[in-house]
Amino acid sequence: MWVVLPTYNERDNLEPIAAAILEALPQAELLIVDDASPDGTGVLADTIAAREERVTVLHRPGKEGLGAAYRHAFRWVLERPDTQAVVQMDADFSHDPADLPRLLTPLMSDADLALGTRYIRGGGTIGWPWHRQLISRAGTTFARTVLLLPYRDLTGGFKAWRRPLLDAIRLRDAHASGYGFQVEMTWWAHRRGARIAQVPIVFRERVAGHSKMHGGIVREALLMVVRLRWDAIREALRRPRPPTA
C-alpha cells in the first residue's frame, strides 16, 4: 500500500506529517511528490527518505498543479507490482493521519474507492472562514447537480483507491491541473461502475504554510465540470439506437 503526498512549500509540515502517516499505517509506504519547492521541501524529503526506508521521493521539475502531480505519482505507484491500494491526502494536516485506518476500512470489504467526506453526518470543517466553506460547498453542489452524482463531497482530496480501479480509470483523460482533478477522478470512477463509499472526516485548516487555492483554480474546476457533462451527452448521442420492431 502507498500513501501519495504531493508537496509544494510544505517544509514546516513535512516531517511531522510523514511521521504521523507512517505511525498510523505501519505496513504502508509513503511517496512524497515534490514540485521543486523553493522553500527546500524536496531537500527535507530526501533527508527523511535517507533515514526511513518506507519513504520515497519523486522530484518533479516545477509547479504544474495538483492534478499533474497526482497523475505522475499514480502512474509511478502502479508500476510497482506489489501495490494493492493507494491513498491520497494533503501534506498540511487538514487531513488527519489518524483517520487513515478508518478511511481504508471500506476497501477491506467491497468498496473500490473510499471518499473522505466533510458534508455527511460525522464530518465537518474546523478553522475555515465562511467564504471558504461557501466556495467548497457550492463547488460540490454545482458538480453534483451538473454531473448527476450522489456523493456529498466531490472537491475533497482524502481518498483511498483499490489498485484495479486506479488501473482501469482513464488517467490519460484527466486534464485538470488544480483541485478540479478531485472531481474528475471521482467522475471517472463512477462512470466505471465503481463501488464508492463515503467516510465522514473532519477537515481542519492547515497547520502551517499558505493555501494554494486561488480564483484560477476555481474557474478551471467549474469549466471542467461543464466539459465532462457535455462530453457525456455527446457520447450518449453517438451511441447506436436499438432497432425498432
N, C-alpha and C positions, 0 to 999 in steps of 0.2 A: 504494500500500500504506500502511496505517495501523497504527501501534502504539498501543494503548489502555493508558493508565497511570492507574488510579484512585489517588487520594491522600487521606489524612486524617492530618494531623500528620506529614508526611514532609519538613519543611523541611530537615533536615540531609542527607537523601539525594537530594533532588530535582535539584539542579544536577549532581552527578556522574552520576546515573543517566541523566538526559536527554542529557548529552554522550556517554555511552558508547553509548546506543541509536543516536543519530544517526551516530556513527562506525562502528558495526557494520553499519548498513543505510543507505548513502549515498543510496539512492533513496526511502527511506521518509519518511513524515510522522508526527509524534508528537502525539497528543491526550491532554493531561493533564486528568483529570476530578477536580475538587476539590470535596469536600462541605463547603465553608465551614470549613476547618480553622482552629481558633482560634490555632494557632501561626504563622500567616502563610504557610502553604504556597501558598495561592492567590495572594497578592500576589507571592511569588517567581516563581510560574509565569507571571504576567503580565509580569514583568521579563524572563524568559527568552524569552517569545514576542515581545516587542518588539524583541529583537535577532536572533532566529533565525526566519526566515520559514517554516521547516518545522515549527514548533511552534504548536499552537492550544490554547487553554484553554477548557474547558467548566465553568462555575461552576454548582454546584447549591446550593439554599438551605440545606441542612443534612445531617446524617449520617443516611442512611436504609439504610445497609448496602451491602455489596459488590455484591450482585445487582442492586439498584436502579441503582447507578452504571453497571454494565456494560450493563444494558438500555438506559438513556438513551444511553450512548456508542455502542452498536452501531446504534441507530436513527439517530443523527446521522451516523455514517460511511457508512451505507447510503444516505443521501440524496445522497451525493456520487457522481455517475455514473462517475467515474474510479476508484473503489475496486475493486480486484481481489482483495485479500487483507487480512485483519485479524489482527493478533497481539494477544494479551492477556498481561499479565505484572504482577508486583508491583513496587512502587517502592522496595523496601528492599534490593535486591541479593541477595535469596535466589534469584532467577532471574538467571543471569549473562548480561548483554547479549552477550557474546562467543559465546554459544550460538545467537543468533538466526538466522544464516545456516544452521546445521545443522538447526534446527527447521523452517525453511521449505523445506528440500530436498525432502521428500516431496510438497509441493504442486507442485513443478516437474515431477513425473511424473504419478501418477494418484491421489494422496490428496486427499480433500476436507477432512480435518481431521488435524492433527498434534498429538499429546499429548506434552508434555514429561513423562517418566516416571521416577520415582525408583526404582521397585521392579522393574526388569529389569536384566539384565547390562549393566554400564557405568554404571548410575545409583546414586544413594545420597543420603544426607543427612550434613551436617557441622555440628557445633556444637549439635545438638539434645539435650536431656536425654532419658533413657529414656522418661519418661512422655509426652512429645510424640510420640516415634516410635511408641509403643504406640497412642496415640489415632489417629494418622494411618493406620497400617497396619490397625488394627481397623475404622476407618471405611470404608476401601476394601474390606476383606474383607466387611463387612456389606453394602455396596452391591452388590458383585459377586454375592454369593450371592442376595440378595433380588431383584435386577433381572435376574439371569441374563446378566450382561455379561462379556466376556472380557478387558477392559482392566485393567491391573495398577496403575493409579494414577488413581482416579476423583476424588480430592479436590484434585488439583493444579490450579494456575491458570496454567500456562505453555502456551499453545495457539496454533496458527495455523490460521485458517479460510480456505477459499476463499469468495469472495463468494456464489456461488449457493447454497451450503449455509446460510450465515448468513441469506440472503434467505428460504430455504424453511423454516427452523426456526421453531418456534412460540414466539417471544419473548413473545407475549401470554399463553402458558400457563406461563411460567417465573415461579414465585412466590417462591422462596427469596430472602431478603434477605442471608443470610450465605454461608458457604463451601459450603453445600448447592447453591448456584447452579452450582458447577462440575460436580457430579454430574448435576444436572438437564439442563444443556445437552448433556453427552455422551450422556445417555439419549435426548434428542430427536433428536440427530444419528444415533445408532444406529437408532432407530425409522424414520428417513427412509431407511435403507439406505445411509448414507454410507460411503465408503471411509476408514477411520480407521487412521493409522499411529502407532506408539509410538516415541518418540525418547528414548534414555536421557539423563538430565540429573543433575547433582549439585546438590542443593538445600542452600544454606548459611543458617545463622542470620542474621537481619538485621544489617546493619552498624551502624545507629543507630536510635533510637526504640524503641517498645514494640509488642509483638504485640497484634493486635486480637481474638485468639481468646479466647472465654470459654464457660462452660457452656451459656448460652442458644443460642449458635450451633450447638453440638454437638447439643443436643436438637432444634433445628429441622431439622437435616440428617437425623437418624435418622427423625423423623416424616415428613419429606418423601419419603424412600426408600420407606417403607411405603405412603404415599399413592399414589406413582407405580405401585407394583406392583398395588395394589388397583384403581386406575383401569384398568390394562391388563387385569386379569382381568375386570372388568365389561364393558369394551369387547369382549373376546373372546366373552363370554356373550351379548351383544346381537347378534352377527353372525348373519345367517340361515344355517341349515344347508342344505347342498345336498340337493336332493330325492333320496329313495331310489328305487331301481329297482323 
